[in-house]
Amino acid sequence: MRGPAALGRLIGAAWVLARNDALLPAELDPLYPPAVATLSKSLRLFAGRGARDGRPGERLARSLERLGPVAIKLGQLLSTRADLFGAQFAEDLSRLKDRLAPFPTAQARVEIERELGRPIEAVFATFGEPVAAASLAQAHDATLPDGRRVAVKVLRPAIARRVAEDGEVLALAARLVERWAPAARRLEPRGFAATVIRATELELDLRLEAAGADELGEVMAHDGYMRAPPVVWEGVGKRVLTLEWAKGQPLSDAEALDQPGLDRKALADNLIRAFLAQALDHGVFHADLHEGNLFVAPPAQLTAVDFGIIGRLGAPERRYLAEILWGFLQRDYERVARVHFEAGYVPATHSVSAFAQALRAVGEPVFGRAASQVAMSRVLTQLFEITALFDMRLRPELVLLQKTMMTVEGVARRIDPDHDIWAAAEPVVRRWIARELSPASQVRRFAGEAQTAVRNLARLAEAPFAPTTIIHAARERSRLLWFALGALASGAAFLLGHLLR
């Protein structure tokens, strides 16, 4: 019965949006093509009394709040892109980050005592009212017996069931889009939905979030661009998480950027560099860096909270990302194009040179210009058209990376409207290129490939073979051995050539 129930909830979601005139708001009628304008007017027939109360962003925020945690996550993402949707629209959606209606403190106390197996007074010296409430949980101000101030995060009651229901609706919507909108198939809607659903499910175990906060705290300490509050492990359970209090003010507060001594440019630079250093250097990154999860303090200190969504990149994806960014920084569009083909992002049936030409058309008009001088909506439209022209498909394994890149850029633009994302990224990308593509690094990689080949040889030697496969196995061993020797020789020759230059 899951299918019919999910379909009913999907229809219900459309009904909520239509009743609030939040699907195709009347204020945007002059911008709609004729067919969309007709649909917008038709939907308005179903709008309820008072549907036009408030601005479009306010109406959408009300609707998404009613529709549940997954819809709220979408609203949080939209709220970071004032450059795309307008400052007022983004501000109207910002309440979805950490200013939702909380559940009663008495209920939170019961949840904590159940999870930690002891009275709340045995863990906390004081326990206050909610200071922030988001889609999945809320946070309380508390102190430990030793006097440390902490934030205690508690999941909302029955949230697991709500997330499961939302996941079914999102999966159904993805299937319908894939079936009835052929142009959207290259965006892999089902893969995208599966990634979002899985990430949200993992947020429901706060022990995993504690581990993510601890891991990313160690990663962030390497560079200092961002920090994570230490985990208080005695206050951690499946539905409860305790962290030391974050220094500064939440970036979602209107006055956060008006703190005396705050360096906006340095703060925006630190945000971009923190994300790239996490992703490139360590292959693990905070994947939910909206304003509600960032605290700022003068002169340019950033503290991240809410580690429920962690993104991870394998070594090949990290290399592709670094080389693409470096190619853009050097305005070497041919190199960027080759990396796309090597990674399989663009089908081999297309021309590398033609794709490089298309990338140049997007990159040159925006390179080196301040964010306030670039119409990102136009850039994204161009990119979408070009990716369609070259049959690029969305890669599910990169969904969290792409979503976080979009969020981080939007937040950086809000911090510093004239921010230059390329100038901010350059030191981190340059460092990665110098380290990972150096001769010594090449030799290490070749040696690693050789070790893998030798291990494969050992496995073949230990494996039983039928008489008819002995000759084939011998040939395979010989091939692997020559590969191992060749990798070692190539690495040595590469290093020697570099030293003799």
C-alpha positions as CSV (number, residue, x, y, z in Angstrom):
1,M,0.0,0.0,0.0
2,R,3.0,2.3,0.1
3,G,2.5,3.4,-3.5
4,P,-1.0,4.7,-3.1
5,A,-0.2,6.3,0.2
6,A,2.8,8.1,-1.3
7,L,0.8,9.2,-4.2
8,G,-1.9,10.6,-1.9
9,R,0.8,12.5,0.1
10,L,2.3,13.9,-3.2
11,I,-1.1,15.1,-4.3
12,G,-1.5,16.6,-0.8
13,A,1.8,18.4,-1.1
14,A,0.8,19.9,-4.5
15,W,-2.6,20.9,-2.9
16,V,-0.8,22.7,0.0
17,L,1.4,24.7,-2.4
18,A,-1.5,25.6,-4.6
19,R,-3.7,26.6,-1.7
20,N,-1.0,29.0,-0.5
21,D,-0.3,30.3,-4.1
22,A,3.3,29.1,-3.5
23,L,3.7,26.9,-6.5
24,L,3.5,29.5,-9.3
25,P,3.0,32.7,-7.4
26,A,0.9,35.5,-9.0
27,E,3.6,38.1,-8.4
28,L,5.7,36.4,-11.1
29,D,3.0,36.3,-13.7
30,P,4.8,38.8,-16.0
31,L,7.8,36.5,-16.2
32,Y,6.0,33.2,-17.1
33,P,5.8,31.9,-20.7
34,P,2.2,31.8,-22.0
35,A,1.6,28.2,-21.2
36,V,3.0,28.5,-17.6
37,A,1.0,31.7,-17.1
38,T,-2.2,29.9,-18.0
39,L,-1.3,27.0,-15.6
40,S,-0.6,29.6,-12.8
41,K,-4.0,31.2,-13.2
42,S,-5.7,27.8,-13.2
43,L,-4.0,26.8,-10.0
44,R,-5.0,30.1,-8.4
45,L,-8.7,28.9,-8.6
46,F,-7.8,26.4,-5.8
47,A,-6.1,29.0,-3.6
48,G,-7.6,29.4,-0.2
49,R,-8.8,32.4,1.6
50,G,-5.8,34.5,2.6
51,A,-3.6,32.6,0.2
52,R,-2.0,35.9,-1.0
53,D,-1.2,37.0,2.6
54,G,2.5,37.7,2.7
55,R,5.3,37.7,0.1
56,P,5.9,34.6,-2.1
57,G,8.9,33.5,0.0
58,E,6.8,33.7,3.2
59,R,4.0,31.7,1.6
60,L,6.5,29.1,0.4
61,A,8.1,28.9,3.8
62,R,4.7,28.3,5.5
63,S,3.9,25.6,2.9
64,L,7.3,23.8,3.2
65,E,7.1,23.8,7.0
66,R,3.7,22.0,6.8
67,L,5.1,19.5,4.3
68,G,7.8,18.1,6.6
69,P,11.6,17.7,7.0
70,V,12.6,16.8,3.4
71,A,10.6,19.8,2.0
72,I,12.2,22.0,4.7
73,K,15.7,20.9,3.5
74,L,14.8,22.1,0.0
75,G,13.7,25.5,1.4
76,Q,17.0,25.8,3.3
77,L,18.9,25.2,0.1
78,L,16.9,27.9,-1.7
79,S,17.4,30.3,1.1
80,T,21.2,30.4,0.6
81,R,20.8,31.6,-3.0
82,A,19.7,35.2,-2.8
83,D,21.7,35.9,-6.0
84,L,19.3,33.5,-7.8
85,F,16.0,34.2,-6.2
86,G,16.4,37.7,-4.7
87,A,17.4,38.9,-1.2
88,Q,13.8,39.2,0.1
89,F,12.8,35.8,-1.1
90,A,15.9,34.2,0.5
91,E,15.3,36.1,3.8
92,D,11.7,35.0,3.9
93,L,12.8,31.4,3.7
94,S,15.6,31.8,6.2
95,R,13.2,31.0,9.1
96,L,13.4,27.3,8.0
97,K,17.0,27.1,9.0
98,D,16.6,27.2,12.8
99,R,13.5,29.1,13.7
100,L,10.7,26.5,13.4
101,A,8.2,25.8,16.2
102,P,9.9,23.8,19.0
103,F,8.3,20.9,20.9
104,P,7.9,21.2,24.7
105,T,10.9,21.1,26.9
106,A,9.3,18.6,29.2
107,Q,9.1,16.2,26.3
108,A,12.8,16.8,25.5
109,R,13.8,16.0,29.0
110,V,11.9,12.7,28.8
111,E,13.7,11.8,25.6
112,I,17.1,12.6,27.0
113,E,16.6,10.6,30.2
114,R,15.3,7.6,28.2
115,E,18.4,7.8,25.8
116,L,21.1,8.3,28.5
117,G,19.5,6.0,31.0
118,R,19.7,8.4,34.0
119,P,18.1,11.5,35.4
120,I,18.8,14.7,33.5
121,E,20.2,16.3,36.7
122,A,22.9,13.6,36.8
123,V,24.2,14.8,33.4
124,F,23.6,18.5,33.3
125,A,23.8,21.2,36.1
126,T,21.3,23.3,34.2
127,F,19.0,22.6,31.3
128,G,17.2,25.5,29.6
129,E,14.5,26.1,27.0
130,P,15.1,25.6,23.2
131,V,17.4,28.1,21.6
132,A,16.9,26.8,18.0
133,A,14.5,24.4,16.3
134,A,15.0,22.9,12.9
135,S,13.3,20.3,10.8
136,L,14.6,17.2,12.6
137,A,15.7,18.4,16.0
138,Q,16.0,21.3,18.4
139,A,18.8,22.5,20.6
140,H,18.8,23.5,24.3
141,D,21.2,25.6,26.3
142,A,22.7,23.7,29.2
143,T,25.7,23.5,31.5
144,L,27.7,20.5,32.7
145,P,28.6,19.9,36.3
146,D,32.1,21.2,35.6
147,G,30.7,24.5,34.4
148,R,31.1,24.1,30.7
149,R,28.3,25.6,28.5
150,V,26.9,23.0,26.1
151,A,24.3,22.7,23.4
152,V,22.0,19.6,23.7
153,K,20.4,18.5,20.5
154,V,17.2,16.3,20.7
155,L,15.4,14.7,17.8
156,R,11.7,15.6,17.3
157,P,9.2,12.9,18.5
158,A,8.1,10.5,15.8
159,I,10.4,12.1,13.3
160,A,11.7,8.8,11.9
161,R,8.2,7.9,10.7
162,R,7.8,11.4,9.1
163,V,11.1,11.1,7.3
164,A,10.2,7.6,6.0
165,E,6.9,9.0,4.6
166,D,8.6,12.0,3.0
167,G,11.2,9.7,1.5
168,E,8.5,7.6,-0.2
169,V,6.9,10.8,-1.6
170,L,10.3,12.0,-2.9
171,A,11.1,8.6,-4.5
172,L,7.7,8.6,-6.2
173,A,8.1,12.1,-7.5
174,A,11.5,11.2,-8.9
175,R,10.0,8.2,-10.7
176,L,7.2,10.3,-12.2
177,V,9.7,13.0,-13.3
178,E,11.9,10.3,-15.0
179,R,8.9,8.8,-16.7
180,W,7.1,11.9,-17.9
181,A,9.9,14.4,-18.4
182,P,12.4,12.9,-20.7
183,A,14.6,16.0,-20.7
184,A,15.1,15.6,-16.9
185,R,16.3,12.0,-17.2
186,R,20.0,13.0,-17.5
187,L,19.7,14.6,-14.1
188,E,19.2,11.1,-12.7
189,P,16.1,12.1,-10.5
190,R,15.9,8.6,-8.9
191,G,19.6,8.6,-8.0
192,F,19.3,12.2,-6.7
193,A,16.3,11.2,-4.6
194,A,18.0,8.1,-3.2
195,T,21.0,10.2,-2.1
196,V,18.9,12.8,-0.3
197,I,16.8,10.1,1.4
198,R,19.8,8.2,2.6
199,A,21.5,11.3,3.9
200,T,18.4,12.3,5.8
201,E,18.0,8.8,7.3
202,L,21.5,8.9,8.6
203,E,20.7,12.2,10.4
204,L,18.3,10.2,12.6
205,D,21.1,8.6,14.6
206,L,22.8,11.3,16.6
207,R,25.6,8.8,17.5
208,L,26.7,9.0,13.9
209,E,26.5,12.8,14.0
210,A,28.7,12.8,17.1
211,A,31.3,10.6,15.2
212,G,31.1,13.0,12.2
213,A,31.6,16.0,14.4
214,D,34.6,14.4,16.0
215,E,36.1,13.4,12.7
216,L,35.6,16.7,11.0
217,G,36.9,18.5,14.1
218,E,40.2,16.7,13.6
219,V,40.1,17.5,9.8
220,M,39.3,21.2,10.4
221,A,42.2,21.6,12.9
222,H,44.7,21.0,10.1
223,D,44.1,24.3,8.5
224,G,42.1,26.5,10.9
225,Y,39.7,27.8,8.4
226,M,36.8,26.5,10.4
227,R,36.3,24.7,13.7
228,A,33.9,22.2,15.2
229,P,32.8,22.2,18.9
230,P,34.2,19.3,20.9
231,V,31.8,16.4,21.5
232,V,30.7,15.6,25.1
233,W,30.5,11.9,24.7
234,E,28.7,11.2,28.1
235,G,25.8,13.2,26.7
236,V,25.4,11.3,23.4
237,G,22.7,8.7,22.5
238,K,20.8,7.7,19.4
239,R,18.4,10.6,19.9
240,V,20.6,13.0,21.9
241,L,23.8,14.8,21.1
242,T,25.8,17.2,23.3
243,L,28.5,19.6,22.0
244,E,30.4,22.3,23.7
245,W,28.8,25.7,23.0
246,A,29.8,27.3,19.7
247,K,31.6,30.6,19.9
248,G,30.1,33.6,18.2
249,Q,26.6,34.3,16.7
250,P,24.6,32.2,14.3
251,L,25.0,33.5,10.8
252,S,21.2,33.2,10.4
253,D,20.9,36.1,12.9
254,A,20.4,39.4,11.1
255,E,23.0,41.2,13.2
256,A,25.7,38.5,13.0
257,L,27.6,40.2,10.2
258,D,27.5,43.6,12.0
259,Q,29.7,42.4,14.9
260,P,32.5,45.0,15.6
261,G,35.9,43.9,14.1
262,L,34.4,41.3,11.7
263,D,36.3,41.0,8.4
264,R,33.7,39.9,5.9
265,K,36.1,39.2,3.0
266,A,38.3,37.0,5.2
267,L,35.2,35.3,6.6
268,A,33.9,34.4,3.1
269,D,37.4,33.3,2.0
270,N,37.6,31.0,5.1
271,L,34.3,29.4,4.3
272,I,35.3,28.6,0.7
273,R,38.7,27.4,1.7
274,A,37.4,25.3,4.6
275,F,35.0,23.4,2.4
276,L,37.6,22.8,-0.4
277,A,40.3,21.8,2.1
278,Q,37.9,19.2,3.7
279,A,36.9,17.8,0.3
280,L,40.2,17.8,-1.5
281,D,42.7,17.1,1.2
282,H,40.7,14.7,3.3
283,G,37.8,13.4,1.2
284,V,35.3,14.2,3.9
285,F,33.3,17.4,4.2
286,H,30.4,19.0,6.1
287,A,27.6,18.8,3.6
288,D,25.0,21.1,5.2
289,L,26.8,24.4,5.5
290,H,23.8,26.8,5.5
291,E,23.7,29.9,7.7
292,G,21.8,28.2,10.5
293,N,24.7,25.8,10.9
294,L,27.5,28.4,11.0
295,F,28.5,30.6,13.9
296,V,30.8,33.6,13.3
297,A,33.0,35.6,15.6
298,P,35.5,38.4,14.9
299,P,37.8,38.8,13.1
300,A,37.0,35.8,10.8
301,Q,36.3,32.8,12.9
302,L,33.8,30.2,11.7
303,T,32.4,27.4,13.8
304,A,30.2,24.7,12.2
305,V,27.5,22.7,13.9
306,D,25.0,20.1,12.8
307,F,27.1,17.3,11.4
308,G,24.2,15.1,10.4
309,I,25.1,15.1,6.7
310,I,28.7,14.2,5.9
311,G,29.9,14.0,2.3
312,R,32.7,11.8,1.2
313,L,34.9,11.7,-2.0
314,G,37.1,8.9,-3.2
315,A,40.6,9.6,-4.5
316,P,39.6,9.7,-8.2
317,E,36.8,12.2,-7.5
318,R,39.1,14.4,-5.5
319,R,41.6,14.4,-8.3
320,Y,38.9,15.2,-10.9
321,L,37.6,18.1,-8.8
322,A,41.0,19.6,-8.1
323,E,42.0,19.4,-11.8
324,I,38.8,20.9,-13.0
325,L,39.1,23.8,-10.5
326,W,42.8,24.3,-11.4
327,G,42.0,24.3,-15.1
328,F,39.4,27.0,-14.5
329,L,41.8,29.0,-12.4
330,Q,44.4,28.8,-15.2
331,R,41.6,29.4,-17.8
332,D,42.9,26.2,-19.4
333,Y,39.5,25.1,-20.8
334,E,41.1,22.3,-22.9
335,R,42.4,20.7,-19.7
336,V,39.1,21.1,-18.0
337,A,37.4,19.4,-20.9
338,R,39.8,16.5,-21.0
339,V,39.2,15.8,-17.3
340,H,35.5,15.7,-17.9
341,F,36.0,13.1,-20.5
342,E,38.5,11.1,-18.5
343,A,36.1,11.1,-15.5
344,G,33.3,9.9,-17.8
345,Y,31.2,13.0,-17.1
346,V,30.9,13.6,-20.8
347,P,30.3,10.7,-23.2
348,A,33.3,9.9,-25.4
349,T,31.1,10.3,-28.5
350,H,31.5,14.1,-28.2
351,S,34.5,16.3,-29.1
352,V,36.9,17.4,-26.4
353,S,37.7,20.6,-28.3
354,A,34.0,21.5,-28.8
355,F,33.3,21.0,-25.1
356,A,36.3,23.2,-24.2
357,Q,34.9,25.9,-26.5
358,A,31.5,25.7,-24.7
359,L,33.3,25.9,-21.3
360,R,35.1,29.0,-22.4
361,A,31.8,30.6,-23.3
362,V,30.7,30.2,-19.7
363,G,34.0,30.9,-17.9
364,E,35.4,33.9,-19.6
365,P,32.5,36.4,-19.0
366,V,32.7,35.7,-15.2
367,F,36.4,35.0,-14.5
368,G,37.9,37.5,-12.0
369,R,34.7,39.5,-11.6
370,A,33.2,40.3,-8.3
371,A,30.1,38.3,-7.3
372,S,27.9,41.4,-7.4
373,Q,28.8,41.8,-11.1
374,V,27.8,38.3,-12.0
375,A,24.2,37.2,-12.7
376,M,24.4,33.6,-11.3
377,S,21.0,32.7,-12.6
378,R,22.2,33.4,-16.2
379,V,25.4,31.5,-15.6
380,L,23.5,28.5,-14.3
381,T,21.1,28.6,-17.2
382,Q,24.1,28.6,-19.6
383,L,25.7,25.7,-17.8
384,F,22.4,23.7,-17.9
385,E,22.1,24.3,-21.6
386,I,25.7,23.3,-22.3
387,T,25.5,20.1,-20.1
388,A,22.3,19.1,-22.0
389,L,24.0,19.8,-25.3
390,F,26.9,17.4,-24.4
391,D,24.7,14.7,-22.7
392,M,26.1,15.2,-19.2
393,R,24.2,13.2,-16.6
394,L,24.0,13.9,-12.9
395,R,26.3,11.7,-10.9
396,P,24.6,10.4,-7.8
397,E,27.9,10.0,-6.0
398,L,28.5,13.8,-6.5
399,V,25.1,15.0,-5.4
400,L,26.2,16.1,-1.9
401,L,29.3,17.8,-3.3
402,Q,27.4,19.8,-5.9
403,K,24.7,20.7,-3.4
404,T,27.3,21.8,-0.8
405,M,29.2,23.8,-3.4
406,M,26.0,25.6,-4.4
407,T,25.2,26.3,-0.7
408,V,28.7,27.5,0.2
409,E,28.9,29.9,-2.7
410,G,25.5,31.4,-1.8
411,V,26.5,31.9,1.9
412,A,29.9,33.4,0.8
413,R,28.0,35.9,-1.4
414,R,25.7,36.9,1.4
415,I,28.7,37.5,3.7
416,D,30.6,39.5,1.1
417,P,28.6,40.6,-2.0
418,D,31.8,41.3,-3.9
419,H,33.4,38.0,-3.1
420,D,35.7,36.4,-5.7
421,I,35.2,32.6,-5.3
422,W,38.1,31.8,-7.7
423,A,40.6,34.0,-5.8
424,A,39.5,32.3,-2.5
425,A,39.8,28.8,-3.9
426,E,43.2,29.3,-5.5
427,P,45.6,28.7,-2.5
428,V,43.9,25.5,-1.5
429,V,43.7,24.1,-5.1
430,R,47.3,25.2,-5.9
431,R,48.5,23.4,-2.7
432,W,46.7,20.2,-3.7
433,I,48.0,20.2,-7.2
434,A,51.6,20.9,-6.0
435,R,51.4,18.0,-3.5
436,E,49.4,15.4,-5.4
437,L,50.7,15.9,-8.9
438,S,54.4,16.3,-7.9
439,P,57.0,13.8,-9.1
440,A,57.3,12.3,-5.7
441,S,53.5,11.8,-5.5
442,Q,53.5,10.2,-8.9
443,V,56.1,7.7,-7.8
444,R,54.1,6.9,-4.6
445,R,51.0,6.3,-6.8
446,F,53.0,4.0,-9.1
447,A,54.4,2.1,-6.1
448,G,50.9,1.7,-4.7
449,E,49.7,0.3,-8.1
450,A,52.6,-2.1,-8.1
451,Q,51.8,-3.3,-4.5
452,T,48.2,-3.9,-5.6
453,A,49.4,-5.9,-8.6
454,V,51.8,-8.0,-6.4
455,R,48.9,-8.7,-3.9
456,N,46.8,-9.8,-6.8
457,L,49.6,-12.2,-7.9
458,A,49.7,-13.7,-4.4
459,R,46.0,-14.3,-4.5
460,L,46.2,-16.0,-7.9
461,A,49.1,-18.1,-6.6
462,E,47.0,-19.3,-3.6
463,A,43.8,-19.9,-5.5
464,P,43.0,-23.5,-6.8
465,F,42.9,-23.9,-10.5
466,A,41.2,-26.5,-12.7
467,P,43.6,-28.0,-15.3
468,T,41.9,-26.2,-18.1
469,T,42.6,-22.8,-16.6
470,I,46.3,-23.3,-15.6
471,I,47.6,-21.8,-18.8
472,H,45.2,-18.8,-18.6
473,A,46.2,-18.2,-15.0
474,A,49.9,-18.3,-15.8
475,R,49.4,-15.7,-18.5
476,E,47.4,-13.6,-16.1
477,R,50.3,-13.8,-13.5
478,S,52.8,-12.8,-16.2
479,R,50.7,-9.9,-17.2
480,L,50.3,-8.6,-13.7
481,L,54.0,-9.1,-13.0
482,W,55.0,-7.1,-16.0
483,F,52.5,-4.4,-14.9
484,A,54.1,-4.2,-11.5
485,L,57.6,-4.0,-12.8
486,G,56.5,-1.4,-15.4
487,A,54.8,0.8,-12.8
488,L,58.0,0.8,-10.7
489,A,60.2,1.5,-13.7
490,S,58.0,4.3,-14.9
491,G,58.0,5.9,-11.5
492,A,61.7,5.8,-11.2
493,A,62.2,7.2,-14.7
494,F,59.7,10.0,-14.0
495,L,61.6,11.0,-10.8
496,L,65.0,10.7,-12.5
497,G,63.9,12.9,-15.4
498,H,62.6,15.5,-13.0
499,L,65.9,15.6,-11.0
500,L,68.0,15.9,-14.2
501,R,66.1,18.9,-15.6
